[in-house]
Amino acid sequence: MPTVEKQIHDLRKLIDHHNHLYYVDAKPEISDRDFDRLLEELKSLEAKHPEFLTPDSPSQRVGGKPIDGFASVRHREPMLSIDNSYSAEDLRDFDKRVRKLLGGESVTYVVELKIDGVAMSLTYLDGVFTVGATRGDGEQGDDVTHNLKTFHDVPLKLPESPAHFEARGEIYMTRADFAANNRRRIAEGDEPAANPRNFAAGSLKLFDPKECRKRRLRFFAYALGPCEGVEVKTHLESLDLLRRFGFSVSPNIVSFDTIDAVIDYCNSWATKRHDLPYETDGMVIKVNDFAQRKKLGVTSKSPRWVVAYKFAAEQGITKLVSIDIQVGKLGTLTPVANLEPVKLAGTTVRRASLHNADFIETKDIRVGDTVVVEKAGEIIPYVVRSEPEARTGSEKIFQFPKTCPSCSSPVDRDKNGTFYRCTGGRKCTAQVKEVLRAYARRSAMDIEGLGEKIIEQLVDARLVSSIQDLYRLTLDQLAGLDRMGKKSAQNVLDGIAASKDRGLARLLAGLAILHVGDSVADLLANEFGRMDALMQATEERLQIQGIGPIMAQAIHEFFHTEHNIAMIDELRNLGLKLTQDKRPSPAQVGGVDLTGKAFVVTGTLAKYQREEIEALIRQFGGKASGSVSKNTSYLIAGDKAGSKLDKAKQLGVAVLTEDEFDKLIGR
């Protein structure tokens, strides 16, 4: 009969084998249930015999205790950025530079898909996974080892034991897992994430590895970092080594001896990339031979032996069949185009944003038009323009409704003619539902379990018609909803009760005050400290740094409207905290003080989710704004930054990358 130690050893080998088949080879041999049984058996044996528990056991992937913060890790060799190219001509120029610097030597290029994710470095000492760090500013990144240990395609122990081994690659999320995560977020009352890359980046910054594990991030290795005890002479050899050591490596990697062949291969992926299970935004072309790479060298920012080729934003042409109107939390009527199905960026698009009334009129977009549709950042579809020359005469100019489609209240147009708004206020069920969603979201009152479907049922059943009604709900009322047992109902009640202590800033962010988002709510809460002081403030007093006269007027009107005054009184009587804890001084947050500095964030960020970087700005005393003006101090520009970047350059506003922002705040 085998010893317990051998049983544990054999179980680990078997689990690692099936992990590799599932996550690396994508050829599972057993069901998820059978795999879970093996893992439970291992955990049970290790619990009874802790003397045999080792850090590289597959049982340790389930996630340890949450950490308090992120340590910095200095990379042995910098993780440099890659220069971009956007055309065949750019690639030919790259080829000419390479061949010239190599004195006419023959060159082999390796071409890989550029996965849209987060760059990562994994370090192994004597074959054991020791540290996982983000790219950061290239010189040093954040230690996210606690989260990476939960990844099934990150080996905890290598089959060989080089003294120092470093694998570099990309953390990413599949489209299917991204969709599943967004469904979960919506069900929990959170806003859906914008795109897989940002969500992956934000997930890596979670303190709790168990929560990170739920999000099912993955890792593709694409290069070696500095190594000791490893001999490889080419990039293709290094990829073979990574595969042998158990890492996932993209199967779509080929080599060519001419730049024309490289260009043809890149072009072949422009459309078929959408059939892949993950997002890609280009190709990466690398010189294969390491000796040639050494000759080519690097600039201060990027290696001369590699270039990225970026795909153009994809557009589609289709027919605008009809226009629906959605009602927002402030009563704003937003037009949404219903389209004849069109394939775009790997998905079938049937609906697209039309922004507002002014956009429809300025662009002369009509029902029945042939329209051009694009995916902004390849995520949100929107109508770019109509094609008037394709009109047949049957197209119709869209007329905004004169009454709200939800409550039939009259509709008013704002002074600038941009938006229409329902005047029904809290009598409009569509507005009430949106107000409750905004109130319960994570960055506001963070009411766990109070998702969109529950809010729909509560309002439709007339159990809730205001924010304060949430705090009067009973267990029986909640348990009576569809697919809601007593345990789930109690969890929602606990979440509602916990929200009472969120403080003034979060409460203000959730009250659906015109012009008041998370950033302005934070400014007001830190300036006035108490709800009473805020409500008594004059319009002039409300015009603090970052709040102009129009915003001040809207805030003043909100707190001098009879039903809002009554609502605040009720919330006070229901036990909500209407004060704000004092913000830490600059000395308490590392001596950095951004007071008086206004920031705008634009483009697709690689390291942060937008709300995360805006929260950091506010933490250090700065203001996060949504539009660029002469008063903007800095623009933080991510990938695919558009008109805001152009305007910032025109106004002479300082433009920062994410890495430069990190340096500004001393991270």
PALORO-16524 format. One line per field, with one value per residue (C-alpha): residue number from 1; x, y, z. Coordinates in steps of 0.02 Angstrom, whole numbers. Layout:
<atoms>
seq [NUM_...]
xx [X_...]
yy [Y_...]
zz [Z_...]
</atoms>
This chain:
<atoms>
seq [1_2_3_4_5_6_7_8_9_10_11_12_13_14_15_16_17_18_19_20_21_22_23_24_25_26_27_28_29_30_31_32_33_34_35_36_37_38_39_40_41_42_43_44_45_46_47_48_49_50_51_52_53_54_55_56_57_58_59_60_61_62_63_64_65_66_67_68_69_70_71_72_73_74_75_76_77_78_79_80_81_82_83_84_85_86_87_88_89_90_91_92_93_94_95_96_97_98_99_100_101_102_103_104_105_106_107_108_109_110_111_112_113_114_115_116_117_118_119_120_121_122_123_124_125_126_127_128_129_130_131_132_133_134_135_136_137_138_139_140_141_142_143_144_145_146_147_148_149_150_151_152_153_154_155_156_157_158_159_160_161_162_163_164_165_166_167_168_169_170_171_172_173_174_175_176_177_178_179_180_181_182_183_184_185_186_187_188_189_190_191_192_193_194_195_196_197_198_199_200_201_202_203_204_205_206_207_208_209_210_211_212_213_214_215_216_217_218_219_220_221_222_223_224_225_226_227_228_229_230_231_232_233_234_235_236_237_238_239_240_241_242_243_244_245_246_247_248_249_250_251_252_253_254_255_256_257_258_259_260_261_262_263_264_265_266_267_268_269_270_271_272_273_274_275_276_277_278_279_280_281_282_283_284_285_286_287_288_289_290_291_292_293_294_295_296_297_298_299_300_301_302_303_304_305_306_307_308_309_310_311_312_313_314_315_316_317_318_319_320_321_322_323_324_325_326_327_328_329_330_331_332_333_334_335_336_337_338_339_340_341_342_343_344_345_346_347_348_349_350_351_352_353_354_355_356_357_358_359_360_361_362_363_364_365_366_367_368_369_370_371_372_373_374_375_376_377_378_379_380_381_382_383_384_385_386_387_388_389_390_391_392_393_394_395_396_397_398_399_400_401_402_403_404_405_406_407_408_409_410_411_412_413_414_415_416_417_418_419_420_421_422_423_424_425_426_427_428_429_430_431_432_433_434_435_436_437_438_439_440_441_442_443_444_445_446_447_448_449_450_451_452_453_454_455_456_457_458_459_460_461_462_463_464_465_466_467_468_469_470_471_472_473_474_475_476_477_478_479_480_481_482_483_484_485_486_487_488_489_490_491_492_493_494_495_496_497_498_499_500_501_502_503_504_505_506_507_508_509_510_511_512_513_514_515_516_517_518_519_520_521_522_523_524_525_526_527_528_529_530_531_532_533_534_535_536_537_538_539_540_541_542_543_544_545_546_547_548_549_550_551_552_553_554_555_556_557_558_559_560_561_562_563_564_565_566_567_568_569_570_571_572_573_574_575_576_577_578_579_580_581_582_583_584_585_586_587_588_589_590_591_592_593_594_595_596_597_598_599_600_601_602_603_604_605_606_607_608_609_610_611_612_613_614_615_616_617_618_619_620_621_622_623_624_625_626_627_628_629_630_631_632_633_634_635_636_637_638_639_640_641_642_643_644_645_646_647_648_649_650_651_652_653_654_655_656_657_658_659_660_661_662_663_664_665_666_667]
xx [0_75_127_29_177_175_-14_2_147_50_-107_-9_68_-103_-184_-40_-58_-244_-214_-92_-211_-352_-266_-116_-161_-350_-379_-461_-476_-589_-742_-733_-822_-692_-552_-631_-641_-455_-417_-530_-445_-274_-330_-402_-240_-135_-249_-224_-37_23_204_190_115_230_212_207_59_-89_-198_-111_-187_-354_-288_-213_-254_-282_-129_-120_-30_87_276_384_495_645_665_835_825_705_540_547_399_385_377_215_187_23_54_150_264_306_355_465_552_582_657_772_837_869_962_1064_1120_1164_1269_1164_1158_1012_873_735_583_467_287_165_-9_-8_-125_-219_-173_-53_135_203_368_376_536_587_731_797_641_513_397_452_395_271_281_190_288_259_369_484_614_505_330_206_225_65_132_-14_-136_-29_-16_-202_-175_-185_-68_70_183_224_375_476_526_708_792_894_965_870_734_620_470_390_218_42_-99_-264_-447_-545_-699_-809_-738_-752_-936_-965_-877_-983_-1142_-1086_-1045_-1215_-1303_-1209_-1256_-1088_-1056_-995_-809_-761_-646_-549_-378_-431_-527_-375_-264_-385_-403_-215_-222_-347_-283_-385_-319_-482_-576_-441_-457_-645_-608_-513_-364_-239_-55_32_223_307_490_628_692_866_910_1054_1087_990_1067_963_1022_860_686_609_722_666_482_516_597_447_330_439_434_244_199_58_132_28_11_2_188_280_446_488_646_568_468_341_298_282_163_56_43_-5_-140_-209_-252_-343_-512_-486_-416_-598_-620_-493_-559_-462_-434_-287_-244_-98_54_230_379_545_719_744_933_992_1166_1087_976_1131_1206_1046_1034_902_853_809_629_622_727_778_747_559_407_219_99_-69_-232_-344_-509_-639_-795_-950_-1091_-1271_-1448_-1522_-1691_-1762_-1714_-1756_-1753_-1674_-1711_-1565_-1557_-1574_-1710_-1596_-1666_-1528_-1557_-1499_-1493_-1569_-1469_-1478_-1351_-1172_-1013_-890_-731_-783_-958_-1129_-1184_-1370_-1373_-1261_-1252_-1316_-1255_-1389_-1513_-1380_-1274_-1420_-1463_-1285_-1242_-1413_-1444_-1615_-1714_-1684_-1513_-1361_-1240_-1057_-1034_-872_-821_-741_-589_-663_-790_-935_-1019_-1073_-1139_-1003_-1105_-1241_-1216_-1336_-1291_-1367_-1539_-1692_-1816_-1900_-1789_-1871_-1805_-1811_-1922_-1884_-2040_-2131_-2174_-2068_-2083_-2082_-2201_-2280_-2223_-2180_-2004_-1897_-1743_-1592_-1533_-1394_-1511_-1403_-1515_-1698_-1751_-1906_-1988_-2069_-1930_-1956_-2129_-2041_-2007_-1865_-1777_-1809_-1728_-1576_-1560_-1562_-1433_-1319_-1346_-1304_-1150_-981_-905_-1059_-1148_-1081_-1236_-1185_-1317_-1430_-1414_-1513_-1639_-1683_-1703_-1819_-1928_-1931_-1988_-2112_-2189_-2203_-2101_-1974_-2002_-1859_-1686_-1753_-1875_-1726_-1695_-1873_-1873_-1910_-1845_-2016_-2033_-1864_-1887_-2050_-1961_-1930_-1781_-1745_-1734_-1720_-1531_-1508_-1635_-1539_-1377_-1461_-1528_-1353_-1282_-1411_-1375_-1187_-1211_-1270_-1089_-1015_-999_-1045_-940_-1014_-1189_-1173_-1106_-1261_-1395_-1405_-1368_-1346_-1158_-1105_-1005_-880_-748_-861_-943_-770_-731_-893_-877_-698_-738_-896_-877_-1061_-1222_-1298_-1155_-1171_-1359_-1340_-1205_-1246_-1211_-1058_-992_-1016_-897_-742_-591_-656_-839_-899_-1058_-1165_-1120_-1143_-1316_-1370_-1306_-1391_-1556_-1548_-1530_-1666_-1797_-1931_-1935_-1743_-1741_-1871_-1766_-1609_-1710_-1776_-1602_-1539_-1681_-1646_-1470_-1360_-1192_-1201_-1023_-854_-697_-555_-447_-265_-142_-11_117_9_3_187_208_124_0_-102_-217_-270_-219_-352_-331_-421_-403_-426_-395_-379_-272_-156_-126_-279_-466_-526_-613_-455_-339_-469_-481_-291_-299_-429_-332_-185_-296_-319_-476_-527_-624_-709_-662_-505_-500_-374_-391_-333_-163_-128_-202_-166_-170_-190_-193_-308_-325_-426_-497_-454_-270_-280_-364_-236_-94_-181_-201_-24_-86_47_18_66_78_20_203_235_81_148_312_216_131_288_230]
yy [0_170_288_449_549_449_466_654_657_552_657_816_745_688_858_951_837_875_1060_1063_969_1091_1260_1239_1104_1139_949_898_712_718_818_972_873_733_862_946_776_749_921_895_728_813_955_830_730_888_951_787_783_966_906_859_1024_1120_1294_1219_1104_1132_1150_1316_1393_1421_1584_1634_1777_1954_2067_2246_2326_2300_2294_2359_2239_2302_2206_2125_2189_2330_2279_2405_2461_2419_2546_2541_2535_2561_2518_2405_2554_2569_2385_2404_2552_2444_2307_2432_2497_2321_2263_2423_2407_2224_2266_2167_2003_1887_1906_1790_1873_1788_1851_1833_1895_2045_1990_2136_2109_2157_2126_2017_1944_1778_1737_1561_1525_1347_1302_1368_1513_1655_1824_1888_2072_2191_2289_2451_2589_2462_2476_2415_2348_2288_2120_2024_1851_1816_1828_1740_1585_1557_1544_1366_1404_1477_1330_1335_1222_1193_1018_1075_1189_1330_1447_1595_1584_1722_1702_1857_1861_1930_1915_1913_1864_1768_1848_1713_1741_1929_1912_1796_1918_2062_1962_1933_2117_2173_2045_2115_2295_2347_2435_2314_2324_2418_2289_2131_2216_2349_2220_2104_2248_2295_2113_2096_2241_2152_2122_1962_1817_1721_1860_1867_1679_1696_1807_1670_1766_1675_1689_1670_1667_1754_1777_1737_1867_1857_1676_1580_1400_1410_1409_1467_1560_1610_1667_1508_1403_1505_1474_1287_1294_1387_1254_1116_1199_1196_1373_1417_1486_1551_1420_1558_1597_1585_1643_1725_1780_1926_2077_2051_1881_1963_2094_1962_1863_2017_2061_1884_1911_2077_1989_1812_1875_1899_1711_1694_1670_1824_2005_2052_2225_2189_2083_2083_2060_2009_1971_1786_1778_1837_1882_1997_2073_2115_2205_2303_2358_2469_2651_2734_2673_2520_2382_2407_2224_2222_2318_2305_2315_2388_2341_2482_2508_2403_2482_2403_2464_2418_2487_2586_2501_2601_2706_2663_2786_2741_2844_2879_2914_3102_3080_3103_3021_2927_2867_2691_2628_2460_2393_2256_2130_2168_2072_2188_2148_1967_1999_2024_2203_2240_2398_2551_2717_2876_2985_3121_3228_3352_3211_3143_3316_3372_3208_3206_3025_2958_2799_2686_2761_2661_2697_2667_2582_2568_2494_2625_2539_2385_2372_2496_2504_2677_2754_2859_2935_2905_2881_3010_2958_2786_2858_2800_2930_2813_2868_2966_3107_3048_3149_3141_3099_3242_3129_3004_2826_2759_2873_2985_3144_3294_3302_3461_3504_3579_3756_3697_3586_3433_3327_3292_3254_3176_3293_3150_3140_3005_2966_2890_2706_2703_2844_2760_2598_2691_2794_2635_2552_2704_2711_2526_2521_2480_2655_2730_2637_2465_2364_2184_2074_2217_2190_2247_2104_2126_2314_2282_2167_2283_2432_2334_2258_2434_2382_2519_2689_2785_2761_2770_2628_2510_2531_2481_2315_2158_1982_1917_2051_2007_1820_1834_1891_1771_1655_1732_1618_1674_1656_1766_1889_1900_1934_2080_2148_2134_2229_2367_2380_2388_2533_2646_2674_2717_2902_3067_3054_2888_2943_3100_2996_2887_3022_3060_3246_3333_3352_3259_3101_3013_3150_3298_3201_3176_3362_3412_3285_3335_3521_3523_3366_3358_3347_3491_3608_3561_3589_3760_3819_3961_3947_4057_3949_3792_3861_3781_3729_3614_3667_3807_3913_3795_3645_3745_3801_3620_3562_3708_3673_3489_3527_3660_3550_3498_3312_3301_3387_3260_3117_3174_3188_3012_2943_3027_2949_2780_2786_2831_2911_3090_3142_3115_3052_3177_3148_3100_3243_3242_3184_3032_2982_2993_3182_3198_3341_3365_3496_3620_3504_3450_3285_3212_3027_2969_2817_2634_2612_2463_2462_2540_2540_2719_2731_2664_2798_2935_2874_2890_3068_3114_3023_3140_3294_3317_3331_3206_3291_3226_3361_3455_3644_3782_3738_3558_3526_3354_3234_3051_2968_2782_2687_2752_2925_3033_3209_3246_3218_3333_3469_3450_3477_3632_3706_3659_3541_3423_3244_3097_2911_2794_2765_2953_2973_2835_2931_3092_3011_2917_2741]
zz [0_-48_90_120_54_-109_-122_-109_-234_-361_-341_-372_-530_-592_-556_-639_-790_-808_-775_-921_-1035_-995_-987_-1102_-1229_-1225_-1233_-1068_-1032_-878_-826_-714_-578_-584_-579_-426_-340_-366_-297_-145_-110_-115_-1_122_130_150_289_384_348_342_353_169_110_-10_-90_-266_-230_-348_-193_-160_-317_-230_-157_8_124_56_60_127_-22_-168_-151_-293_-390_-490_-653_-682_-860_-909_-989_-1130_-1234_-1420_-1562_-1662_-1849_-1940_-2123_-2242_-2278_-2092_-2088_-2242_-2159_-2004_-2115_-2202_-2035_-1970_-2125_-2133_-1951_-1981_-2133_-2255_-2156_-2194_-2065_-2003_-1926_-1802_-1812_-1667_-1624_-1508_-1370_-1292_-1110_-971_-984_-845_-784_-690_-595_-541_-421_-429_-528_-402_-444_-331_-397_-525_-569_-686_-816_-718_-787_-869_-731_-588_-569_-438_-352_-392_-348_-231_-377_-508_-398_-430_-620_-684_-830_-721_-670_-484_-513_-671_-729_-720_-593_-672_-540_-612_-743_-803_-918_-991_-1066_-1065_-939_-1032_-1020_-1151_-1227_-1149_-975_-995_-1040_-891_-774_-838_-811_-632_-607_-673_-562_-412_-456_-529_-693_-828_-865_-1024_-1103_-1061_-1049_-923_-823_-820_-763_-625_-571_-548_-425_-313_-137_-120_-227_-208_-296_-431_-455_-488_-638_-733_-799_-908_-957_-1126_-1120_-1267_-1217_-1095_-975_-897_-856_-776_-825_-988_-1162_-1311_-1466_-1552_-1509_-1582_-1469_-1318_-1361_-1373_-1201_-1128_-1197_-1126_-956_-957_-1009_-1129_-1290_-1435_-1572_-1704_-1717_-1883_-1957_-2125_-2215_-2310_-2253_-2393_-2320_-2149_-2219_-2305_-2143_-2043_-2169_-2161_-1978_-2000_-2008_-1945_-1778_-1727_-1728_-1588_-1409_-1348_-1403_-1513_-1576_-1692_-1730_-1658_-1775_-1694_-1759_-1719_-1692_-1519_-1582_-1711_-1576_-1476_-1627_-1657_-1475_-1397_-1389_-1224_-1244_-1355_-1436_-1619_-1659_-1634_-1695_-1668_-1815_-1762_-1848_-1908_-1814_-1901_-1974_-2047_-2159_-2121_-2115_-1971_-1946_-1800_-1649_-1469_-1325_-1157_-1001_-884_-697_-725_-855_-1005_-1161_-1252_-1431_-1475_-1655_-1700_-1847_-1974_-1904_-1956_-1912_-1827_-1730_-1712_-1646_-1724_-1692_-1686_-1581_-1574_-1484_-1566_-1420_-1414_-1511_-1567_-1641_-1744_-1811_-1847_-1937_-2023_-1974_-2026_-1995_-2146_-2183_-2233_-2090_-2048_-1879_-1780_-1615_-1504_-1430_-1515_-1373_-1385_-1556_-1614_-1774_-1858_-2000_-2127_-2314_-2393_-2571_-2536_-2492_-2589_-2525_-2401_-2255_-2113_-2005_-1824_-1708_-1523_-1422_-1335_-1188_-1092_-1162_-983_-885_-1019_-930_-1041_-1113_-1109_-1214_-1127_-1165_-1281_-1381_-1348_-1236_-1204_-1025_-947_-820_-722_-594_-462_-535_-687_-654_-782_-687_-519_-580_-648_-487_-383_-496_-480_-292_-266_-380_-308_-318_-232_-90_-140_-94_-117_-199_-257_-443_-594_-594_-410_-433_-582_-477_-326_-429_-536_-379_-305_-153_-188_-268_-187_-112_65_29_16_202_245_152_251_234_181_45_-30_-12_-109_-267_-411_-385_-215_-63_117_119_-35_34_197_102_12_177_253_104_123_310_280_158_299_352_181_222_139_-21_-74_-28_-134_-279_-269_-256_-444_-424_-592_-635_-475_-508_-396_-414_-374_-232_-157_-173_-87_53_94_85_191_297_348_248_350_304_121_118_199_77_-42_-229_-204_-62_-169_-301_-228_-332_-468_-458_-571_-566_-672_-565_-405_-462_-496_-325_-237_-325_-278_-93_-98_-180_-57_-95_-87_83_142_71_165_327_302_268_426_527_448_520_371_403_335_377_295_380_362_208_245_231_92_219_257_73_38_33_-138_-150_-309_-233_-367_-509_-634_-728_-878_-923_-1103_-1212_-1165_-1009_-988_-800_-721_-737_-761_-591_-509_-579_-543_-363_-348_-416_-285_-148_-177_-178_-366_-470_-604_-742_-898_-1023_-1075_-1051_-1018_-833_-860_-779_-852_-979_-943_-1115_-1145_-1309_-1447_-1368_-1485_-1487_-1304_-1343_-1494_-1389_-1249_-1373_-1445_-1270_-1216_-1079_-1012_-1072_-961_-993_-853_-806_-795_-685_-571_-555_-518_-368_-316_-356]
</atoms>
